[in-house]
Amino acid sequence: MTIEYTPRGVCSRKMTIEIEADIIKSVNVEGGCSGNLQGISRLVEGMPVEEAIARLDGIRCGWKNTSCPDQLAAALKQHRK
């Protein structure tokens, strides 16, 4: 399954997440801090969806109420529904 998600309140513009049997296979993020987002993407590859949500949910970016990792968690939560 492929999820396409438009993040809100962050610099990134689009997240494309490939999930197979509730395991994250790949994450591609357009926009945002390229190096950090590539690192996060590689770290969550092979991780169960629920574990990624637990690790990323609620992370803030400076003064913002959200962050790219938090928005990735939001995208994954939508997948659960």
KOLTILUM-86354 format. One record per residue (C-alpha): residue number from 1; residue in three letters; chain; y negated, z negated, x. Coordinates in steps of 0.25 Angstrom, whole numbers, plus 5000, padded with zeros to 4 digits. Each point is the difference from the previous one (the first is absolute). Example, Ala and Ser with C-alpha at 12.3 -4.5 7.8 and 13.67 -1.06 7.14 Angstrom:
<atoms>
1 | ALA | A | 5018 | 4969 | 5049 .
2 | SER | A | 4986 | 5002 | 5006 .
</atoms>
This chain:
<atoms>
1 | MET | A | 5000 | 5000 | 5000 .
2 | THR | A | 4986 | 5003 | 5005 .
3 | ILE | A | 4988 | 4992 | 4996 .
4 | GLU | A | 4986 | 5005 | 5001 .
5 | TYR | A | 4990 | 4990 | 4999 .
6 | THR | A | 4984 | 5000 | 5000 .
7 | PRO | A | 4996 | 4987 | 5007 .
8 | ARG | A | 4987 | 4992 | 4995 .
9 | GLY | A | 4990 | 4993 | 5008 .
10 | VAL | A | 5005 | 5004 | 5013 .
11 | CYS | A | 4997 | 5012 | 5010 .
12 | SER | A | 5013 | 5007 | 4998 .
13 | ARG | A | 5000 | 5011 | 4989 .
14 | LYS | A | 5015 | 5002 | 4997 .
15 | MET | A | 5013 | 4994 | 5003 .
16 | THR | A | 5014 | 5008 | 4999 .
17 | ILE | A | 5012 | 4991 | 5001 .
18 | GLU | A | 5014 | 5005 | 5000 .
19 | ILE | A | 5010 | 4989 | 4994 .
20 | GLU | A | 5015 | 5002 | 5000 .
21 | ALA | A | 5009 | 4989 | 4994 .
22 | ASP | A | 4989 | 4990 | 5000 .
23 | ILE | A | 4998 | 5002 | 5015 .
24 | ILE | A | 4987 | 5006 | 5005 .
25 | LYS | A | 5003 | 5013 | 5008 .
26 | SER | A | 4986 | 5004 | 5004 .
27 | VAL | A | 4986 | 4997 | 4997 .
28 | ASN | A | 4988 | 5010 | 5003 .
29 | VAL | A | 4986 | 4996 | 4998 .
30 | GLU | A | 4988 | 5009 | 4999 .
31 | GLY | A | 4987 | 4994 | 5005 .
32 | GLY | A | 4998 | 4986 | 5005 .
33 | CYS | A | 5002 | 4995 | 5014 .
34 | SER | A | 5010 | 5010 | 5005 .
35 | GLY | A | 5006 | 4991 | 5011 .
36 | ASN | A | 5002 | 4988 | 4992 .
37 | LEU | A | 5005 | 5007 | 4988 .
38 | GLN | A | 5010 | 5008 | 5009 .
39 | GLY | A | 5005 | 4986 | 5005 .
40 | ILE | A | 5001 | 4994 | 4986 .
41 | SER | A | 5008 | 5013 | 4995 .
42 | ARG | A | 5010 | 4999 | 5012 .
43 | LEU | A | 5002 | 4985 | 4998 .
44 | VAL | A | 5003 | 5001 | 4985 .
45 | GLU | A | 5010 | 5012 | 5002 .
46 | GLY | A | 5014 | 4996 | 4997 .
47 | MET | A | 4995 | 4987 | 4993 .
48 | PRO | A | 5004 | 4996 | 4986 .
49 | VAL | A | 4989 | 5002 | 4990 .
50 | GLU | A | 5000 | 4985 | 4996 .
51 | GLU | A | 4998 | 4996 | 5014 .
52 | ALA | A | 4989 | 5009 | 5003 .
53 | ILE | A | 4992 | 4995 | 4988 .
54 | ALA | A | 5003 | 4986 | 5004 .
55 | ARG | A | 4994 | 5002 | 5014 .
56 | LEU | A | 4988 | 5009 | 4996 .
57 | ASP | A | 4995 | 4995 | 4986 .
58 | GLY | A | 4987 | 4993 | 5001 .
59 | ILE | A | 4995 | 5004 | 5014 .
60 | ARG | A | 4985 | 5002 | 5000 .
61 | CYS | A | 4992 | 5008 | 5009 .
62 | GLY | A | 4988 | 4993 | 5005 .
63 | TRP | A | 4991 | 4997 | 4988 .
64 | LYS | A | 5007 | 5009 | 4990 .
65 | ASN | A | 5010 | 4994 | 4990 .
66 | THR | A | 5011 | 5010 | 5004 .
67 | SER | A | 5005 | 5008 | 5012 .
68 | CYS | A | 5008 | 5012 | 5003 .
69 | PRO | A | 5013 | 4991 | 5001 .
70 | ASP | A | 4996 | 4993 | 4987 .
71 | GLN | A | 4999 | 5014 | 4994 .
72 | LEU | A | 5013 | 5004 | 5005 .
73 | ALA | A | 5006 | 4988 | 4993 .
74 | ALA | A | 4993 | 5004 | 4987 .
75 | ALA | A | 5006 | 5014 | 5001 .
76 | LEU | A | 5014 | 4994 | 5002 .
77 | LYS | A | 4998 | 4990 | 4989 .
78 | GLN | A | 4997 | 5012 | 4991 .
79 | HIS | A | 5014 | 5006 | 5004 .
80 | ARG | A | 5007 | 4988 | 4995 .
81 | LYS | A | 4995 | 5002 | 4986 .
</atoms>
